[in-house]
Amino acid sequence: MTKSENESTVITGCGWVTPIIAGTIDDVLSAYTDRESISPGDDGFAVVPETLRDAEFNLSPELKRDRGAWMAGVALEYARRGAVLSAESVPPERVGMVLGCALAGQLGMMDFAGEVREQTPRFVSPIHFPQTVGNYLAGALARAYAIRGPNSTIACGAASSLRAIIEAQGILAGGEADLVYAGGVEQFSEELACGLHEPDVCLSEGACWFVLERSDHAGSRGVTPLATLSDIDVTRGGAGADGEDLEGIRSSAGIEEENTIVIEHWIGRCLGGLGAAATAAAIGAVRGHPLPLLARCDPRETVISRCTPTRDATSRDTVAASVTADAGSGRRTAIGLRITTGN
């Protein structure tokens, strides 16, 4: 069933933090145009520079205390700027948040346990204990930005941020909020990177946030959407919400199969934020960014995350993009986008 214009969910802003650059979709993809990959640092993963914490945005003291929180805060600031949001744009109780984080709370637990061992429980700062909770980042962001609507954290591996987008769409469709921040963030330590090590894979810190609204709400604010969510599905076979075959989208006229973009090869594998990064890359590809293509993608193989822009046969000005992520055990999360060219 095709949604009416008033019911459709649109993306009106995106903010992205990577080890190379932070900014909008255009900022980040322009910076990556001439780079084929991210190189791991001495700790075994690509690190977001500490200087970003104090750059440009006046983050709250709580966000600055936690590495994942300030990365997510910077990305959220760029997303808010892109969506032309101010503190008065939407009532706080009508704003929600869904965060995808594959390793939610694990780094905080490790750091807290290390402090207990080194200083004994008597001398550990109680302010660090909340950082061991899996939804701490979402809570810290809610306090910093007065987000008083629905707030949740999703942890399901590389599909975490795609599931966050799906959850956010459900919140909007159910009328529980007028605007929802959705995306993913991941922070690492040397111990975590070592435990997650895979041959020829570069892990990457980072964050990627979207501002999601119903199309009528975005229209009332006079904001031009970046994309419209079209097909949303969690499936084992890869079919869209109305039985549309996402593999079929990939073979549509005008786009060859080798134009599939395999995100983790060039952006770094950011685990929980990977699906959001793939979605941003799909939008960026339509906006004219020449993304480096480092690997072909066989539809029969399991893929961690990929996006495929294809020309929509029903409109000369619209491109469809499928974004998929493997959540393990053969279960695949998939979303579809409709992106108007020339934005």
N, C-alpha and C positions, 0 to 999 in steps of 0.2 A: 504494500500500500504506500502510495506516495504521500508524504506529509504536506500539509498546507504550509503556505509561507509563514503564517503566524506560529506554527508548531516547530519549524525547523530550527536546529541549533547551529549557530555560526561562531567562528573563531574571529575575534576582533583585535587580538593582540598576542604577541609572542615575545618572550625574553629568553635569552640563551647565555649560559656561562660555560666556557670550555677552557682547556689549558692554554689556548693561544689567545683567545679574545672573548669578550662579553659584549652583548648588544642585541640588536634585532636579528631577524632572519637574514636580512640583506647584509648587515655588518659581518655576521659570522661566516656566511657562505662566501662572501667576497674575500675574506681573509684566508679561507681554505682553498681558494681556486688554484693556487700554484703549489699547494702542499699535498703530497700523496698520503701522508700518514702522520701520526703523532709518535714521537720517540719516548719510551719510558725513561724516567729519571733514575736516580740512584736507589730509590726505594722500590723500584720495579713497576711503577705505574706513572702515568702522566699527571702532573700536579697542577692545580689551579693556583696562580701566584697569590701569595699572602697580601700583596699590595692592593688587590682588588677589594679587600674587606673595607678599606677606608677611602676608596676612590669614588668620587662623584656623588654618591648617595649617602645620606645621613642615616645609617642603620641604627636601630635601637641597641642599647648596651647588651640586652639579652641575645639578640641575633649575633652580635660580634663575638660573644663568648664561645659559640659552637661553630666549627668549621662548616658543617653541612647547612646550618641555619643561615650563615651569611652568604654562602653560595646561592641558596634558594632565595634569600632576600634580594640579592642583586638581580637575579633573573626575574623575580616578581616585579621589581621596580621598572625594568625595561618593558615587561609585558603591560604594566599599567600605563606606562607612557605611550606605548603603541596603540592602546585602546582608548586613549584620551580620557583617562579616569582621574578624578580628584576625590577628596574625602567626602564631598557632597554629592557625587554622581549617583550613588545607590545607598539606601539605608543599610547600616551594618547588619541588621537582622535578616536582610534579603541577599546577603553575600555568603556564598559557601566556598569550600575548599576540599579538593581531593588530591592527596599526594601519593605518588608511587615511589617506593623506595625498597629495592630488593633486599637490602641488608639492614632494614629498619631497626635501630636501637643497638645493633651488635657492637659498633665501635664505641658507643657510650658505655656499654657494659664492660668492655675490655679496659677502657681507660679508668673506669671507676674501680674495677678489681685491682688494677695496677696501683692505684693510689692507696687502697686499703693495705696492700702488701707492703708498700714502701713507708707509709706513715702511720699505720694502725688505724682501726675504725674511729678511734677517738679524735683524730686530727684531720680527718677527711672533711672537706667543705660540704655541707648539706646541699649547697646550690648545685653540685654536680650530680646528685642522685637522680633528679628528674630527667637528665640526659640519657639515662639508661632505658627509658621507656620508648617503645617503638614509635609512638605517635608524638614524640616530643617536638620534632621539627614543625609539624602542622600546628601544634599548640602555640609554639613560640611565634610563628608567623601570624596566627590569629590574634594574639595579644598585641603584636606590633602594628597590625593594620586594621584593628577593630572588626575582624571577621566574626560575626556572631550567628551566622546561619549554620547549616549542616557542615560537619568537618570530619574527615576520615582519612586513614592511611591504609594503603594497599601494598602488600608485599608478596609478589608472585614471580620473582625472577625478572627476566628480560621483558616480560609482558606487563610489568607493574604500571608503567605510565600510560600504556594503551588502555588497561583496565580502569585507570583513574579517569581517563577521558570518557569512557563508557559510563562510569558511575556518575560523573558530572552531568552528562546528557540526561540520565534518568532523573536526577535532582531537578533539573530545569523542566523536564517534561511533566513531572509530578507537581509543579507549582510551588516547590519548597523554597526556591530562591529565584532571583531575577538574573543573577550573575554568579558564575562559579569559576574559581581558579583551579586548573587541573594540569598536572604534569608530573615530572619526576626529578629526583636528585640522588646523587650518590657521592659519598666521601670514602676515602680509603686510608688505611694505615699499612705499614710494612708487613705486619702480621697478617692482615686480611688479604693483601695482595699475594703474599706467599701461599696462603691457603687456597686461593682461587686461581692459581697459576695454570695457564694453558699454553702449550707450545705455539709460538708465532702469533700470540694475541697480546695486544697492548691494552691493559685496563686504563680507564680514564675517569678522573673526577669530573663533576660538572652538574649542571641543572638546566632544565628546560620547562618553562611555564607557558600555558595558554590562558587567555581570557575567553570564556565561553558564555554566550548569551542566547536567548531566543531571538529570532530575526526581527520580531516586532519591537522588542526592547532595544536592540541595537539601532533600529531605524528611528525610534523616538529620541535617541541621543545623537542622531546624525552621523553615525560611524559607518564607514565602509568595511564590510567583512573581508578577511583574508581568505576564508574558505567556508564551505558549508558541509557539515557532517551529513553523509547520505546513507551509507549502509553500515550497520554496527552489528557485530556478531562475535560470539564465543563458540567455537565449533571444533570438531575433529577433522572435518573434511574441507573447510575453506569456503563454504557457501555463504553468500550474503544474507541479510536479514529477510529478504523476500525470495530466497532461493537463487539469487544471482550468483553465478560462479565467479569468484574473484580471479581464478586462473584464466577464465574467459576474458575478463577485463584486460588481463595482461597481453592478450594476443589481438587486441582490437586494431583496426586499420590505422596506419599512420605511425605506429611505434613498434619497433622491432624488439624481440625478446631480450637482446643483449643490452638494451637501455635500462634494464632493471638496475637500481642503485643499491648496492649492498652496504649498508650504513656503517657497520662496525669496522670495515676495512679502512675507512678514511677519517672517521670522527673519533675513533677510539671506542672501546666497549665500555659504556657507562652504565651497564646493567639496568638498574631501575629507571634511569632516564633515557634509555635507548629508544624505546618506542616513540617518546615525545620528540626526540631528535630526528627520527625517521619521518615523522609527520611534518616537522618543520622543513626538512630537506625536500619533501614532496612539494610543499608550497613554494619553496625557493626555486625548485627546478622549473615550475611553471612560470615563475617570475623572471626567468631568463638567466639563471646562474648556471654556468657550465661546470657541472660537478665532475670531478675525476672518477673514472670508471675503472675499478681495479680488478673486478671479478665478474664473471657471468654467473647467472643464477638458474640452476635447473629446477623447474617447478616440482619435480619429484623428490627433491632433497629437502631435509629439514633445514630451515633457515632461522637464524636468531631474530633478525629484524630486517625488513626491506621495504622500500617504497617503489611504486611503479606509476609514473605519470602516463596517461593515455588520453588521446583525443576522444571527446564525447561525440558520438555520431549524431546526437540530437541538436548540437549547437556548435557553431564555428568559434565561439568565444569562450567555451568552457572545456576544461580538461578534468578528467577523472583520475584519481590516484588511489590505489589500494595500498594499505600499510598493514603488514602482518608481523606477528611475533610469536615464536614458539614458547609456550609456557610450560613445556615438559610433558612427558607421557603421551605425546602425540596430540596434545590439545593445543589449539591455535587460536589466538585472539586476532581479530581483524577489524579494521575500520575502513570506511570509504570516504573520500573527500570529493567535493565538486568545487573547483577553483576557477574563477573567472580570470581570463588572461588580461594582461595590461594593467593590473592593479599596482 
